[in-house]
Amino acid sequence: MDKNVARIFESLLVVVVLIAIGLGVTWTGDLPTATAPGQLPGPGSLPLPGQPATRPGDAFFAPTPETTPPNADLVPALSATPFPLEPETTSTPGSINAPTVATPVAVNLQVDESALTAEDAPLLQQAPGTINILLLGSDASADSHYARTDTVIVASIDPRYPSVSLLSFPRDLQVRLPDGAQDRINTVMQRGYLSNHPGGGPAYLALVLRKNFGIKIDHFVRVDFAGLIKAVDTLGGIDVLVECELHDTFPDKDSPIGKTDLDLYPGKVTLNGKQALWYARSRWSTTDFDRARRQQKVLRALFRKARDGNMLQNALGLYGEFRNSVETDLGPTDLIPFIDIARRLSNDDIKSRVITWPIVRSYQRADGASVLIPTDKTIPFIAEALAPPAGNQAQIRPAVEVYNGSSKPDMELVAAERLAWEGFQVIALGQIEGDRFPQTQIIDYSTTRKGSPIARLQDIFRVQQRNVIGQPDPSSPSAARIILGEDYDSCPNTANIAGDVKLEPAGEQIIVTPAP
């Protein structure tokens, strides 16, 4: 393979990884090999029915924690004008051809600051030299400029250290448009093309982000998820950790009946290209936040397989797939510096944030559509989210161990991934052989309640106090050991996160009343 082509391909993978590590998690290192309990402080009076089996082959990565958002009261107040009540709706016309990476799009994303008004959010203050890249995932083929946007992520890159801060926007977030109307953020690209805005959809979305949230966009990358099917198949499939049971039916032109069922259960599963796309796209019985998280799982797994597999053997085919699935204003020369940035990044240099409840609130529009509306916490949260990560982040991650005492395979991997999302450092994991544990237990090695993570662990694993066993050990490298029982439910409880509310007009005011 030509050296320049290989470097461009590597750069494209870096861009995909930036997308993949958004929405609350970033992956930069392998989970540790399971350690036998004898090498760590033992659970004392609690006899383990066997030694955990070593799992050196399970090279899933360890995410950087998403730390607790700062108190909005401690962040300098930034204002934004309340949204009008009724957004306009648009229809989706036919498609037009989109350029590929081989032909970078000449788009001016810069916003004329003098044209902004007092209603617009003030410019977000960032370190000099910071590069903000708009990462977009399309829900249709790459040759359609009118497809709605599945994924909207801002990657804020500080090349000096370097560091990366990622912020994911929910696609149902309602934003104010330059013409005074409003609509979901996933329709903004579409509107930009329909209105013949200079620079098309990307420039229009950059303008909307600047006006609503004060974010200055420097570049954009648009990835067609459907176009990555062949890339997954070229790699021989990808492995993902499924948290929640999922059942859905998808159109399939290769099926004799024109459709195919997808039935997935918690654990480690291998997906082919179609299954990976369906897993990422499924809307059945899940929230938009669940769907976005699955998209990130698929992209992370794709990069992991390309990195750990024989990439040189498959690189030429993969490069062809990526270059036909990406639209960007970045040329090959522009992409190459990201290789150096990626190689210099450590786990502590990457921060991820997700705009979710209560940073935004759920509303029901008069037309019955459910949307998310910014609150007074939104802009302060964005300011914190796109700031460089704290250098001592890794030092404050509580260390824990996870062992699977249930008959359900791979639950320790699923639990370890969840713990990493929640900001824990998993230092040992494995499968306990022998008798099964009917209930999940937490062995508490901490010697003080101050700073103890036990309450958080109880909440994550839904463990009652009677199943928390105190064994204080000041020499223990971990704060706790979690032993998963047959009662362990890996699916996060997302019920009752925020009740829907509806809007009622009252002059220029917005009155919030509980939805029936």
N, C-alpha and C positions, 0 to 999 in steps of 0.2 A: 504494500500500500504506500502511496505517496506520503512523505512525512507531513506535508502541509495538510493533506486531507485528514490524516490521523489526528493532527492537532485540532483541526476544526471540529472533528467528531468528538474529541475529548471535551472541547469547549461546550458543545451542544449538551453533552451529558451533564456538565456542571450547571448549565441553565436549567435542565430538567430537575436536577437535584435541588436547586434553589426553590423550584415549585414544590418538589416533594416534601421538603422540610418545613413547609409552611403549615398553617392551621394547627398550631399548638405543639409541634414537636419537631425536633431535628435529630438526625441520626449520624453519629460520627465515629463510633467504635463498637466492637463486638461485645456481646454479653459475655461475662466471664464463664469459664468452665466450672461446672458444679464442683463443690468441695465437700468432701465427706465430713459429717458432723464431728468426727474425732479431731479434725484439724481446726475446729472453731469451738468456742465455749459451748459445751453440751447443755441440753435442756434440763440437766439435773434429775429431778424426781420424775420427769416425764420420759418414760422409755419409748424410744423410737423402734418401730417394728422392723427396721431394716436400714441398710445404708443407702443413701441416695446414689443413683446411678449417674456416672459422669456423662455429660452430653456435649462433647467437643464439637460435634457437627452442627449444632444449632447456632449458627453465627448470625443471629439477629442483632441489630445494633442497639446501643443504649442511648435513649433520647436525652437531650438537655431538658431540665425541668422548666415548666412554665410557672414562674414564681407568682405569688399573689399580687394582683394589680394594686397599685398604690391607692391609698385613700384619696378620693377625688377632692376632698377638702384641703389636702396638702399640696395640690397641684395648682399653679396659677390659673385663675379662671379665664377661659376663653369662651367667646360667645358665638352663637350661630342663630340665624333667624328661623323661627318655627316654620314648618312646612305648610303650604296650602293643603286643603283637604282632599281635593280630587285630582289625581294624576291623569294625564291623557293616556289613551291606549293606542297601540299601533298594531298593524297587521304585518306579517312576515312575507315579503315578496320573494321572487326568484333569486337565484344566487348568481354571483359573478366570480370570476377567477381571482384567486389571491396569490400574491407573489410568495416564493419560498425563500429559504435562507440563502440559496445561491444568488438571489436577486434581492438584496436588502431594500426595504421600503423607505423611500425618501419622505419622512414625516417630521414636521416641526412640532414638537410637543411643548415648546415653551409658551407660557401664558403671559400676556401683556398685563403686568401688574397695575399699570395706570388705568386699565379698563375695568378694574374691579371696583366694587362699591362697598359701602359700610355694612351691607347685609352679608357680605362674604366673610368667611373665616379668615383670621390673620394668618400670614405665612408661618408655617412651622419652622422653628429655629433648630437647625442641625449643625453639626461640626463642618467646618470648611472642607470641601472636596468630597462630601458625601454624595453617592450616586444612588438615586431612587429608580428602580426598575419595576415596571408594571408587568406582572406575570399573569397571563390570562389562559384559561382553559376553555375551549369551545365545545359546545354540545352537538356539533355537526361536522361535516367534512371540511377539509381545509380550503376547498374552493368556494366556500360560502362566506361572504362578508355579512350576511344578514342573520347568521345564527346567533342565538342568545348565548351569553357567557356563563359557563358553569362555575368557573373559579376566578376570583379576583384577589390577587395577593400583591402587596407592595414589599419588595425586597430593598431594604436600605443598607447600602454597603459603604463602610468606611475603609478605604484601601490602606490607610496608614498603619493600622495595627496588625492585621485587618480585623474587622468584625462585620457581622451580618445580623440585622434585625428584620424579622419578617412579620407581616401583619396581614391576616386574612379577613376579607369582608364577606359577610353572608350575602348570597345572591338576592335575597328578598329584602335587603335593606333599601328603604325608600329615600331617594335623594332629590334635591332641588335642581332643576335643569336651568340652563342659561336663559331659556325663553320664559321662565316663570312657572312652567308646569312642573310636575314631579312624576317619578316612576321608579320602579325597582332598578337597582344598579346593574342587574344583568341585562337590561334592555338598552343601556346607554350607548354601547358600541353600535347597535342596530340603528338607533336614532341618528347617530353621527353620520352614518352612511346615507340614510334616507334623506337627511337634510342637506347633503352635500357640504358638510362642514369641512373647512380646509384641514387636510390631514386625515379626514375620514373618522372612523370610529375610535381609533386609539387617541387621536388628538382631542376628540370630544370628551372621552372618558377622563383624560388627563385634566381637561378644563373643569369638569364636574368635581373631581377629587380636590382640585385646588380651591374651588369656590366653596365647597361644603366642609372640607376638613383641613385646608391649608397645606396640603401635600403637593410639592413640586415634583413632577415626573420628568425624568431625563431620557429614559428609553423604555421600550415595550417589547415583550416576547409573547406571542400567541401560539399555543400548542393545541393541536387537534388530537383529542384523546382517541377518537376512533381510528385515526391514522397510525396509532401505535400498536394496533393488534398484531400486525406482522412482526413488529420488533419483539413482542413477547414470545411469539411462536418461534422466531429465529433463535431465541435464547433457550428454547426448550421448555417454556413455561416459567412461572414465578411462584414463589412460596409466600403466603400471607398468613398472618395470625388472625383468625376470625373470632370476634368477641361475642357476637349476637347471631343467633339462628336466623337465617334469611331464606325466604322462599319467594320466587318470582318467576314469571314467564315472559320470554322475550321473542320478538319476531326473528326468525332465522331462515334465510332463503335457502340454506343448505339442508334444512330438515324436510322430510317428505310431507309433513303436516304444516310446514311454514312457521313453526314456533318450537322453542325449546325451554324446558323447565330448568331453573337453577335452584338447587337445594343445598345449602351450606349449613354446617353445624360448627359450634365452637371448637377451636383447635387449629392445628397447622394444616393448611390445605395447599395443594398445587393447582394453579389455574392456567389454562391455555389463554390465547389471546382474546377470544370471544368471551370466555368466562370472566377474565379480568375486567374487560370493559363492562360487562353486565353487572359484575359485583360493584364497580365504581358508580354505575349509573342508576342502580335500583332505587326507586322511590317508594316501593311498597312497604307500608307499616314502619317507616323510619322517618326521622326528622331530616331537615336540610343539613343540620350540623353533622348527623351520622353519615350522610351521603358524602359530604365534603371530607370527613375523616377517612372514609373508605377510598376516595380518590387518592389521598395522600399515601395510603398504604400500598396501593397499586404502583404508584410512581416510585416510591421508595424501594419496593421489591424489584422493580425493573432495573433501577440503577445498581442495586445490590448484586443482582444476577450478572449484569454486564461487567461489574467490577471484579467479582470473585470468580467468574467463569473464564473461559478462554476467549477474551475479548478480541484478540488479534485475529483469531480464526473467523469470527463473525462480524468484525468491525465494518467491512465494506458494505455488507448487506444492511447492517444497522444504520450506517451513515445515510444510505439511500432512503430508509424509512423516515429517519428524523428530518432530513432536509425537505422532504415532501409534506411534513406535518407541522412545520414551524414557519410563522410569519414574524418578522422582526425588522426594526430599523438598524439593528446592529449588523455590520458586515463581518466577514471572517477575521479581519485584523482587529476589529473591536472586541471580538469574543475571546481572543487568545489570552489577554491579561487575566481573565477570570480563572485560568488554570492555576496561575501562581497564587491568586487569592485563596482558592480552594485548598491548595496544598499547605498553605500557612495557617489555615484556620484550625483552632483547637475546639474541643467541646465547650469550653467556657466563652468562646468568642462568638457564639451564635445564640440568638434569642428569638423565640417565637411567641406570638400573641394571636388570639382569636377574638374578634368582636362578637360577643354573645350576650345573653342575659347576665347581669342587669345593665350592662353597658348600653344595650338597646332594649326597647320594649316592643312587645307584640301588639299589633292593632288589627282590627278588621275594618276594611274600607266599606263605604256605602254600597259598592258593587259586590260585596261579599268576599273579596279577596283578602287573604291574610298577608300582612307585610310587617316589617320591622322598622321602627321609628327611632332615630337618634334621641338621646337624652342629654341632660347637662353633664353626664359623665363621659360622653363619647369622645369629644375632642381632647380633654385631659388624658384620657386613656390612650389615644393615638399618639399624643406627644410622648408619653412614657414608652409606648410600644416601639417606636421608631428611634428611640435613643440608644446609644451603644450599650451592650450588655455589661453588667458589673463584672469586674475582674475576679472577684472572689466567689462567684456563683457556685462553683463546684464544692467549695469548702463548707457550704451550709446545707448540702444535700444529705439527709439522713440515710445511713447505710442499713440495709435489711437483707435477709435471706428468704428465699421462697422454695418450699418443697411441696411436691404434689403427693398428698396422702390419699387421693381419690382413685377410682378406677378409670377416670376419664383421661386419656392420653394428652400430653402437651399442655395441660392446664398451667403448669409452672411457667411456661413460656408466655402464655397469654397474660397471666397475672404479672409477670415481670415487665412486660410491655406496658401494662396499665400503670404499674408503680412508677415506671420511668416517666410516663406522661404526667403523673401527679407530683413529680419532683423528687423521687427517691432514687438512691443509688443501690442497685441490686448487686451484691458482692458474691453471692452464691445461690445456686438453684439446682434442683434435681428431682428425681422420682424416688419415692420411698417404696421399697419392696416389702412384700409381706402383707400383714393385715391392713385393712383400709380404715381411715378415720371417718366416722359418720358426720362429724361437724368440723368446720374450720376453726383452728386455734391460733392464737397469737402468743408467742413466748416473749415476755417483756424483759429485756436485759438491762434496761435503763435503771439508774440509781437515783434519779430525781424526776419529779414531775415537770420541772421547768424545762421547756423546750422539748418535752417528750412527744414523739409522733404517734403514740399509741391511739389516741382518740381519732386521729385522721385515718389510721389503719383500720380501726373498728368501723368507721363510716364507709371506707372503700370496700371492705370485705363483708360488711354487715354482720359483724361478730358481736355478740352480747357479752356483757362483762364477765359472766360465769365462764366463758371460754378464753379469757385473758389470764395467762398464768405468769405470775411475777417470779422472776429468777434474777435478781439484780447481780450484775457482774461488771465491775469497773474496767476489767481487762478485755471485755468483748469488743471485737471490731465492728459489730453490728448492734443497732438499737433494738432489733427484734427479729424473730424468726416466725414466718407465717407458714403454717402447715395447712394446706388446702384439703378440705373434707368433701364428702359426697354432696354436701349441701351448697358447695361453691357455685354461684351464678356469675359467670364472667361478663354478662351483658350489663353495662352501666345503667343505673336507674335514672332515666331522663324524664320521668313523669313529674308533673306538677312543678316544673322548673319556673314557669311564669304563666299565669293565667292570661288568656286573651282578653283584650279590651277593645272597645269600639269607639270611634270618633263621632261626635255630634256637632254640627255647625252651630256657632253662637257668635255671629258677627265675625270679627277677625280672631277671636279666641278659639282655642282648642280645649274642649271639655272632655275629660276622660271618665268614662263610666264602665263598670264591670260588664263584660259580655254575658248574655244569658247562658 
